[in-house]
Amino acid sequence: MLSIGIFLVIIVVATLLFAANIINLGLVIPVILVFAGCWALVLAGIRASNPQKYERGAFSTMGLGLFMIAVGGAWYLFGINWLYSLALILLVLAALAIAAALRRK
């Protein structure tokens, strides 16, 4: 229930940013992705402090959040140069792979 409420607030913030001409219409979805990714990181912190037995782990939620932030950022960078978008996605995937490998040791 909390995540649904936060997601609705994220949509309202993105709509207000568009209405105030801070972002254009093409950046509404990337802003929603970045803010939702930030919420996923906060949710991962909450889950790390209180893990449940049959629930998705905090590391998985953190990875999803970082990937959502990277996709939103890459979407924005695509307008500048598509190579920056590719570099950002690959950097985040590499960081997640390294973190997963170090976590298993």
C-alpha positions in Angstrom: 0.0 0.0 0.0 2.9 2.4 0.8 4.5 1.8 -2.5 1.3 2.5 -4.4 1.0 5.8 -2.5 4.6 6.7 -3.2 4.2 5.9 -6.9 1.1 8.2 -7.1 3.1 11.0 -5.5 5.9 10.4 -8.0 3.4 10.7 -10.9 2.1 14.0 -9.4 5.7 15.4 -9.0 6.5 14.5 -12.7 3.2 16.1 -13.8 4.0 19.2 -11.8 7.5 19.4 -13.3 6.0 19.2 -16.7 3.3 21.8 -15.9 5.9 24.2 -14.6 7.9 23.8 -17.9 10.9 22.4 -16.0 10.9 19.3 -18.2 9.3 18.6 -21.5 6.8 15.8 -22.3 9.5 13.4 -23.5 11.2 13.5 -20.1 8.1 12.7 -17.9 8.6 8.9 -18.1 12.4 9.1 -17.4 11.7 11.3 -14.4 9.1 8.8 -13.1 11.7 5.9 -13.6 14.4 7.8 -11.7 12.2 8.7 -8.8 10.7 5.1 -8.7 14.3 3.8 -8.7 15.1 6.1 -5.8 12.1 4.7 -3.9 13.3 1.2 -4.6 16.6 2.1 -3.0 14.8 3.4 0.1 12.7 0.2 0.1 15.8 -1.9 -0.1 17.1 -0.1 3.0 13.9 -0.8 4.8 14.0 -4.5 3.8 17.6 -4.8 4.9 16.8 -3.8 8.4 13.8 -6.1 8.7 14.1 -9.1 6.3 11.2 -11.5 5.7 11.5 -15.2 5.0 9.7 -15.5 1.6 10.2 -11.9 0.4 12.5 -10.5 -2.2 15.8 -9.6 -0.7 17.2 -6.2 -0.2 20.0 -6.7 -2.7 17.5 -7.6 -5.4 15.4 -4.6 -4.7 18.5 -2.4 -4.7 19.6 -3.8 -8.0 16.2 -3.1 -9.5 16.3 0.4 -8.1 19.7 1.1 -9.6 18.7 -0.3 -12.9 15.6 1.9 -13.0 17.7 5.0 -12.2 20.1 4.0 -15.0 17.4 3.5 -17.6 15.8 6.9 -16.7 19.2 8.6 -16.9 20.1 6.8 -20.1 16.8 7.9 -21.6 17.7 11.5 -20.8 21.3 11.1 -22.1 20.0 9.6 -25.3 19.0 13.1 -26.4 22.6 14.2 -25.9 24.5 11.2 -27.4 23.4 7.6 -27.5 26.9 6.5 -26.5 26.5 8.1 -23.1 23.3 6.1 -22.6 25.0 2.9 -23.5 28.0 3.7 -21.3 25.7 4.4 -18.3 23.7 1.2 -18.7 26.9 -0.9 -19.1 28.4 0.9 -16.1 25.5 0.1 -13.8 25.3 -3.5 -15.0 29.0 -3.9 -14.4 28.7 -2.5 -10.9 25.8 -4.8 -10.1 27.8 -7.8 -11.4 30.8 -6.9 -9.3 28.6 -6.4 -6.2 26.9 -9.7 -6.8 30.2 -11.5 -7.2 31.6 -9.9 -4.0 28.5 -10.7 -2.1 28.8 -14.4 -2.8 32.3 -14.6 -1.3 
